[in-house]
C-alpha cells in the first residue's frame, strides 16, 4: 500500500476531514504540487506563448514546451512533437475523427468495442454521417472481457482504424491492447487507445505498445481540468489536415492561400491551455515521484480488499469481475443505485452512480445503471472499511 500520508498532499481532505472520496474515475482531487505550480506560474511567468520575444513570453513558452517534454517522457513517446494539447480527451478523439477521418473514404471501416465511453462512440458516428464509413463493434463475452475471436473476424483490408479503451471507465476491464494493436497492424489498420482511465492507474508506454494514437485527460491524472493530450506518431500527424483554424497553427496566411505549421502546432489553434499544461506537468511529476508501478499495486490491493467486503454482503452483484484495477462497479438487488449513493453521501462517502456515459454497455449488461467505486492515490484501507460499513448500514436501511 502507498503511505497514508499521501492524503495530506491534497488540501480537500483538510477542508473535509471525514470525506471518503471514491470517484477519481470521474475526476481526481488536486495535490498542493499542482495548485502551487499553477499559482506560481500565473504570478511570475505568465504570458502568451510562441509570440512575444520579451523575457516573460520566453519563460511562458519554455514552461509550455517543457510540459510537452514531460508528457512525452511519461508515456514513452519518441519526441515532444508527437504531443498535442487539447482541452480534454473527448476533443482529442474528435480531432482524430475529423483530421484522420478526412483521409478516409466511403466504405472504409472503423472498429470500436462494447466497452467504450460515449466519447469514443459518438465522434465515429458523426464521421459516418459525413463520410459514409462503416462502424463495427467488438462484443464482450459473458465474462465481460472483449471477444478477441470476434475481433479478429471483424478485421478486413477495409479496416482503417481500431479505437478502443485501455480500461473501461464503467467496469475497470482492461482489454489486451498489445494484441489488439499487433493484429490491427497486420491488416494495415491504425489504432487509437483511450487511456483516460488507464493513465492514472499504472504505467503506459506508447512505444512499447506501438500505438498510433493515444488520448487522455488531465483532470483524472491529478492535474487541472481544461487540458487533454493527443499522442500521435509524427508521420501520421504530418499527413493529417488541421482540426481547427486560427492563430498559431499556420505558417503563412493570404487571401488566396494558407500554409499550415507542422505538428503539433498545426492542431493547436488559438491560445492554448498554458497554465493548465504547467499544472499537468506538475501532476505527472507528482505521480512519477510516487511511482506508477507502486500506484498499480496500490490499486490492486484496494480492489481486492473492497471486493472481499462486497462479496460478503447480500444482494450485491459485481460487474466486471475480471477487472484487476482500481474501478469496481456493482448493483444491488431491489434497490436503486441513486438511493445507494444518496444514503452513502449522508455518511460522507462519495461514489458515482448512473450509466457512466456507457449506455450501450449498460444495455448489454441488462441494467440501466451501476454504482461505481474508483480509487486514487489518496485512498486507504481505512477508506475501504468506512465505505463497507456505510454500505452495510445503507443496505439494512433499504431492506
C-alpha positions as CSV (number, residue, x, y, z in Angstrom):
1,X,0.0,0.0,0.0
2,X,1.0,3.6,-0.6
3,X,1.7,5.5,2.6
4,X,-1.4,7.1,4.1
5,X,0.5,10.4,4.4
6,X,-0.1,11.0,0.7
7,X,-3.6,12.1,1.6
8,X,-2.1,15.1,3.4
9,X,-0.8,16.3,0.0
10,X,-4.4,17.1,-1.1
11,X,-6.0,20.1,0.6
12,X,-9.6,19.0,0.0
13,X,-9.1,16.4,2.8
14,X,-8.1,19.2,5.2
15,X,-11.3,21.1,4.3
16,X,-13.4,17.9,4.6
17,X,-11.6,15.6,7.1
18,X,-14.4,13.0,7.0
19,X,-14.6,12.7,3.3
20,X,-14.1,9.3,1.7
21,X,-13.6,10.2,-2.0
22,X,-14.2,7.2,-4.3
23,X,-14.9,8.9,-7.6
24,X,-11.5,9.5,-9.1
25,X,-12.8,7.9,-12.3
26,X,-14.9,10.9,-12.8
27,X,-12.2,13.4,-11.7
28,X,-9.3,13.5,-9.3
29,X,-8.6,15.7,-6.4
30,X,-5.6,18.0,-6.8
31,X,-2.4,18.0,-4.8
32,X,-0.6,21.0,-3.4
33,X,2.2,20.4,-6.0
34,X,-0.3,21.1,-8.9
35,X,-2.1,24.0,-7.3
36,X,1.2,25.7,-6.2
37,X,2.8,25.2,-9.7
38,X,-0.1,26.9,-11.4
39,X,-0.3,29.7,-8.9
40,X,3.4,30.4,-9.2
41,X,3.2,30.3,-13.0
42,X,0.4,32.8,-13.0
43,X,2.1,35.1,-10.6
44,X,5.6,35.1,-12.1
45,X,5.8,33.6,-15.6
46,X,2.5,34.1,-17.4
47,X,2.4,35.5,-20.9
48,X,1.1,34.1,-24.2
49,X,3.3,31.5,-25.9
50,X,5.0,31.4,-29.3
51,X,4.5,35.1,-29.9
52,X,6.5,37.6,-27.8
53,X,10.3,37.9,-27.7
54,X,10.4,39.6,-24.3
55,X,11.6,37.7,-21.2
56,X,8.2,36.8,-19.7
57,X,6.9,35.4,-23.0
58,X,10.1,33.3,-23.4
59,X,9.6,31.9,-19.9
60,X,6.0,31.1,-20.6
61,X,6.8,29.4,-23.9
62,X,9.6,27.4,-22.3
63,X,7.3,26.2,-19.5
64,X,4.6,25.2,-22.0
65,X,7.0,23.3,-24.3
66,X,8.7,21.7,-21.3
67,X,5.3,20.4,-20.3
68,X,5.1,18.5,-23.6
69,X,8.5,17.0,-23.0
70,X,7.3,15.9,-19.6
71,X,4.2,14.3,-21.1
72,X,6.2,12.6,-23.9
73,X,8.6,11.1,-21.4
74,X,5.8,10.0,-19.1
75,X,4.1,7.9,-21.9
76,X,7.3,6.8,-23.7
77,X,6.8,8.9,-26.8
78,X,9.7,9.3,-29.1
79,X,9.6,13.1,-29.3
80,X,7.7,16.0,-27.8
81,X,6.4,17.0,-31.3
82,X,4.1,13.9,-31.0
83,X,2.2,15.5,-28.2
84,X,-0.8,17.8,-28.9
85,X,-2.6,19.6,-26.1
86,X,-6.4,19.7,-26.3
87,X,-9.0,20.7,-23.8
88,X,-9.8,17.1,-22.9
89,X,-9.7,13.5,-24.1
90,X,-13.1,14.0,-25.9
91,X,-11.7,16.8,-28.0
92,X,-8.6,14.7,-28.7
93,X,-10.8,11.8,-30.1
94,X,-12.8,14.3,-32.1
95,X,-9.6,15.7,-33.5
96,X,-8.6,12.3,-34.8
97,X,-12.1,11.6,-36.1
98,X,-12.0,14.9,-38.0
99,X,-8.4,15.0,-39.3
100,X,-7.6,11.3,-39.7
101,X,-11.2,10.8,-40.7
102,X,-10.7,13.3,-43.6
103,X,-8.3,10.8,-45.2
104,X,-11.0,8.0,-45.2
105,X,-13.4,7.2,-48.0
106,X,-16.9,5.7,-48.1
107,X,-16.9,2.1,-47.2
108,X,-13.8,2.3,-45.0
109,X,-14.2,0.6,-41.7
110,X,-13.6,1.7,-38.1
111,X,-13.8,-0.8,-35.2
112,X,-14.8,0.1,-31.7
113,X,-15.9,-2.0,-28.7
114,X,-18.9,-2.5,-26.5
115,X,-16.8,-1.2,-23.5
116,X,-16.4,2.3,-24.9
117,X,-17.3,5.6,-23.3
118,X,-19.6,7.7,-25.4
119,X,-16.6,9.9,-26.3
120,X,-15.2,7.0,-28.2
121,X,-18.5,6.2,-29.9
122,X,-20.2,9.5,-30.9
123,X,-17.3,11.0,-32.9
124,X,-17.3,7.9,-35.2
125,X,-21.0,8.1,-35.7
126,X,-20.6,11.7,-36.7
127,X,-17.8,10.7,-39.1
128,X,-20.1,8.0,-40.5
129,X,-22.7,10.7,-41.2
130,X,-20.1,12.8,-43.0
131,X,-18.2,10.1,-44.9
132,X,-20.4,7.1,-45.0
133,X,-17.8,4.9,-43.3
134,X,-18.7,1.6,-41.7
135,X,-18.6,1.1,-37.9
136,X,-18.0,-2.4,-36.5
137,X,-18.3,-3.3,-32.8
138,X,-16.2,-5.9,-30.8
139,X,-18.7,-7.6,-28.5
140,X,-17.9,-8.6,-24.9
141,X,-18.2,-12.2,-23.8
142,X,-20.2,-13.5,-20.8
143,X,-17.3,-12.8,-18.5
144,X,-17.4,-9.1,-19.8
145,X,-14.0,-9.4,-21.5
146,X,-13.6,-8.4,-25.1
147,X,-14.3,-11.3,-27.5
148,X,-10.9,-11.4,-29.3
149,X,-12.0,-14.2,-31.7
150,X,-14.9,-12.0,-32.8
151,X,-12.5,-9.0,-33.1
152,X,-10.2,-10.9,-35.5
153,X,-13.1,-11.8,-37.7
154,X,-14.2,-8.1,-37.9
155,X,-10.8,-7.1,-39.3
156,X,-10.6,-6.7,-43.0
157,X,-8.5,-4.9,-45.7
158,X,-11.0,-2.1,-45.4
159,X,-10.3,-1.6,-41.7
160,X,-8.6,1.8,-41.3
161,X,-8.8,2.4,-37.5
162,X,-9.4,0.4,-34.4
163,X,-10.4,2.7,-31.4
164,X,-10.6,1.0,-28.0
165,X,-10.3,1.8,-24.4
166,X,-7.3,0.8,-22.3
167,X,-9.5,0.5,-19.2
168,X,-13.3,0.5,-19.1
169,X,-14.4,3.5,-17.1
170,X,-17.6,1.6,-16.2
171,X,-16.2,-1.8,-15.3
172,X,-12.4,-1.5,-14.9
173,X,-11.9,-4.2,-17.6
174,X,-8.5,-3.9,-19.3
175,X,-8.6,-5.2,-22.9
176,X,-5.4,-6.9,-24.3
177,X,-4.4,-3.8,-26.2
178,X,-1.0,-5.0,-27.3
179,X,-2.7,-7.9,-29.1
180,X,-5.3,-5.6,-30.5
181,X,-2.6,-3.3,-31.9
182,X,-0.5,-6.1,-33.4
183,X,-3.5,-7.8,-35.0
184,X,-4.8,-4.5,-36.4
185,X,-1.4,-3.6,-37.9
186,X,-1.3,-7.0,-39.7
187,X,-4.2,-5.7,-41.9
188,X,-2.7,-2.2,-42.2
189,X,-5.1,-0.5,-39.7
190,X,-4.1,2.1,-37.2
191,X,-5.0,2.0,-33.5
192,X,-6.3,4.7,-31.2
193,X,-6.2,4.0,-27.4
194,X,-8.4,5.8,-25.0
195,X,-6.2,5.9,-21.9
196,X,-8.3,8.3,-19.9
197,X,-8.7,5.8,-17.1
198,X,-5.6,3.7,-17.6
199,X,-3.3,6.7,-17.4
200,X,-3.6,7.2,-13.6
201,X,-3.9,3.5,-12.6
202,X,-0.5,2.3,-13.9
203,X,2.4,2.7,-16.4
204,X,1.5,3.4,-20.1
205,X,4.2,3.3,-22.8
206,X,3.1,4.1,-26.4
207,X,6.4,3.0,-27.9
208,X,6.3,-0.5,-26.3
209,X,2.7,-0.8,-27.3
210,X,3.4,0.6,-30.8
211,X,0.2,2.6,-30.5
212,X,-0.6,5.0,-33.4
213,X,-2.8,7.4,-31.3
214,X,-3.4,7.7,-27.6
215,X,-5.6,10.1,-25.7
216,X,-6.1,11.0,-22.1
217,X,-7.3,13.9,-20.0
218,X,-5.5,15.9,-17.3
219,X,-8.2,16.2,-14.7
220,X,-8.3,12.5,-13.9
221,X,-4.5,12.5,-13.6
222,X,-4.5,14.8,-10.6
223,X,-4.0,17.7,-13.0
224,X,-6.3,20.6,-13.8
225,X,-9.4,20.4,-15.9
226,X,-9.3,22.1,-19.3
227,X,-6.4,20.2,-20.8
228,X,-6.1,16.8,-22.5
229,X,-3.5,15.1,-24.6
230,X,-3.4,13.5,-28.0
231,X,-0.3,11.4,-28.8
232,X,0.2,10.6,-32.4
233,X,3.1,9.1,-34.4
234,X,4.7,12.1,-36.1
235,X,4.4,10.8,-39.7
236,X,0.7,10.2,-39.1
237,X,0.1,13.7,-37.7
238,X,2.1,15.2,-40.5
239,X,-0.2,13.6,-43.1
240,X,-3.4,14.9,-41.4
241,X,-5.2,18.2,-42.1
242,X,-5.8,20.6,-39.3
243,X,-8.8,20.3,-37.0
244,X,-9.4,24.0,-36.2
245,X,-8.3,27.1,-37.9
246,X,-6.8,30.3,-36.5
247,X,-3.7,31.7,-35.0
248,X,-0.6,29.7,-34.2
249,X,-1.5,26.7,-36.5
250,X,-0.3,28.5,-39.6
251,X,2.9,29.3,-41.3
252,X,1.6,31.9,-43.9
253,X,-1.8,33.4,-44.5
254,X,-3.0,35.2,-47.6
255,X,-6.5,35.7,-49.0
256,X,-5.7,33.2,-51.8
257,X,-3.5,30.7,-50.0
258,X,-2.8,29.4,-46.5
259,X,0.1,27.1,-45.4
260,X,0.0,25.2,-42.1
261,X,2.5,24.7,-39.4
262,X,4.0,21.3,-38.8
263,X,2.7,19.2,-35.9
264,X,2.0,19.7,-33.1
265,X,1.2,23.4,-33.7
266,X,-0.9,22.5,-36.8
267,X,-3.5,21.1,-34.3
268,X,-3.3,23.8,-31.6
269,X,-5.3,26.8,-33.0
270,X,-5.5,29.9,-30.8
271,X,-4.1,30.5,-27.3
272,X,-3.6,27.0,-25.7
273,X,-4.1,26.0,-22.1
274,X,-0.8,27.3,-20.9
275,X,-1.2,27.3,-17.1
276,X,-3.1,24.0,-17.4
277,X,-0.1,22.5,-19.2
278,X,2.2,23.6,-16.3
279,X,-0.3,22.0,-13.9
280,X,-0.4,18.8,-15.9
281,X,3.4,18.6,-15.9
282,X,3.4,19.1,-12.1
283,X,0.8,16.3,-11.7
284,X,2.9,14.0,-13.8
285,X,6.0,14.8,-11.7
286,X,3.9,14.2,-8.6
287,X,2.8,10.7,-9.8
288,X,6.2,9.8,-11.1
289,X,7.6,10.6,-7.7
290,X,5.2,8.0,-6.2
291,X,6.0,5.5,-9.0
292,X,3.4,4.2,-11.5
293,X,4.1,0.6,-10.6
294,X,3.6,1.4,-6.9
295,X,0.3,3.1,-7.9
296,X,-0.8,0.0,-9.8
297,X,0.0,-2.2,-6.8
298,X,-1.9,0.1,-4.5
299,X,-5.0,-0.1,-6.8
300,X,-4.9,-3.9,-6.9
301,X,-4.7,-4.1,-3.1
302,X,-7.6,-1.7,-2.6
303,X,-9.6,-3.5,-5.1
304,X,-9.0,-6.9,-3.5
305,X,-10.0,-5.6,-0.1
306,X,-13.1,-3.9,-1.4
307,X,-14.3,-6.9,-3.5
308,X,-13.9,-9.2,-0.4
309,X,-16.2,-6.8,1.5
310,X,-18.8,-6.7,-1.2
311,X,-18.9,-10.4,-1.7
312,X,-19.7,-10.7,2.0
313,X,-22.8,-8.7,1.6
314,X,-26.2,-10.0,0.4
315,X,-28.0,-8.7,-2.8
316,X,-24.8,-7.3,-4.4
317,X,-23.7,-8.1,-7.9
318,X,-20.2,-7.1,-9.0
319,X,-20.0,-6.2,-12.7
320,X,-16.6,-6.5,-14.4
321,X,-15.5,-9.3,-12.1
322,X,-12.5,-10.0,-14.4
323,X,-11.1,-6.5,-13.8
324,X,-7.9,-6.1,-11.8
325,X,-7.5,-2.3,-11.5
326,X,-9.0,0.3,-9.2
327,X,-12.6,0.5,-10.6
328,X,-15.4,-1.6,-9.2
329,X,-19.0,-1.5,-10.5
330,X,-21.9,-3.1,-8.7
331,X,-25.7,-3.2,-8.4
332,X,-27.9,-4.1,-5.5
333,X,-31.0,-6.3,-5.9
334,X,-34.3,-4.5,-5.3
335,X,-32.5,-1.1,-4.7
336,X,-31.9,1.8,-7.0
337,X,-28.3,2.9,-7.2
338,X,-29.4,6.5,-6.8
339,X,-30.7,5.7,-3.4
340,X,-27.5,3.9,-2.5
341,X,-25.4,7.0,-3.5
342,X,-27.7,9.4,-1.7
343,X,-27.5,7.5,1.6
344,X,-23.8,7.0,1.3
345,X,-23.4,10.7,0.7
346,X,-25.1,11.3,4.1
347,X,-22.2,9.3,5.6
348,X,-19.5,11.3,3.7
349,X,-18.9,8.6,1.1
350,X,-18.6,9.9,-2.5
351,X,-19.2,7.4,-5.3
352,X,-20.6,7.6,-8.8
353,X,-23.8,6.1,-10.0
354,X,-25.5,6.1,-13.4
355,X,-24.7,4.7,-16.9
356,X,-21.2,6.3,-16.8
357,X,-21.6,7.5,-20.3
358,X,-21.7,3.9,-21.5
359,X,-25.3,3.3,-22.5
360,X,-24.6,0.5,-25.0
361,X,-22.6,-1.3,-22.3
362,X,-25.3,-1.0,-19.7
363,X,-27.8,-2.4,-22.2
364,X,-25.5,-5.3,-22.8
365,X,-25.3,-5.9,-19.1
366,X,-29.1,-5.8,-18.7
367,X,-29.0,-2.9,-16.3
368,X,-29.9,0.8,-16.5
369,X,-27.1,2.0,-14.1
370,X,-24.5,0.8,-11.7
371,X,-22.7,2.1,-8.6
372,X,-19.0,2.7,-9.2
373,X,-16.1,3.0,-6.9
374,X,-12.8,4.3,-8.4
375,X,-9.7,4.6,-6.3
376,X,-7.0,7.3,-6.2
377,X,-3.6,7.6,-4.6
378,X,-5.2,9.2,-1.6
379,X,-7.4,6.2,-0.8
380,X,-6.5,3.9,2.1
381,X,-7.7,0.6,3.6
382,X,-9.4,2.8,6.2
383,X,-11.5,4.3,3.4
384,X,-12.4,0.8,2.3
385,X,-13.5,0.0,5.9
386,X,-15.6,3.2,6.1
387,X,-17.2,2.5,2.8
388,X,-18.1,-1.1,3.6
389,X,-19.6,-0.1,7.0
390,X,-21.6,2.7,5.4
391,X,-22.8,0.5,2.6
392,X,-23.9,-2.3,5.0
393,X,-25.9,0.3,7.0
394,X,-27.4,1.5,3.8
395,X,-28.5,-2.0,2.8
396,X,-30.0,-2.6,6.2
397,X,-31.9,0.7,6.0
398,X,-33.2,0.0,2.5
399,X,-34.2,-3.6,3.4
